[in-house]
Amino acid sequence: MSGRPDADLPPDTQTAEETTTEDAREDAPRVDAPEEAPEDSFEGADEDDEDDEGDEGDDEDLLAARARRARWAAVGTGTLLALAGTAAALLRAAGTAPVLVPVAYACGAAVCALAAVLGSRGRTRRALWTTVAGVMVMALGDQFD
């Protein structure tokens, strides 16, 4: 179903607009495609052509490359945020901030470190959501400051 009110109508009850466009398509002159050169005339035609089996391998390689990039992105992001949270916790602990502020930064950094570990194991979706949770905990520390 396309969601249009007249999508399920039988052919004899179509609206006038639809029938005119269909008639116009039938009456339009047909343009023939230009003739293509035979496959043997191309350079390298004497090489053996591979079947579609090679395409499946390319798709698997592409998916593996995407998964590898996602893992590295999750590990890098989690590690970077864990280091930033740790530095913020140490800076706030050395200052006059309330105790809750460095604790929130440290807890957020620990959650982001967990996200880095999850990302390294290939759990990229869980690592993403864990990273978001860690940043939210660190944001609480910023709000308490």
Salt bridges, closest charged atoms under 4 A:
ASP6 OD1 - ARG4 NH2 3.25
GLU18 OE2 - ARG4 NH2 2.31
ASP145 OD2 - ARG92 NE 3.14
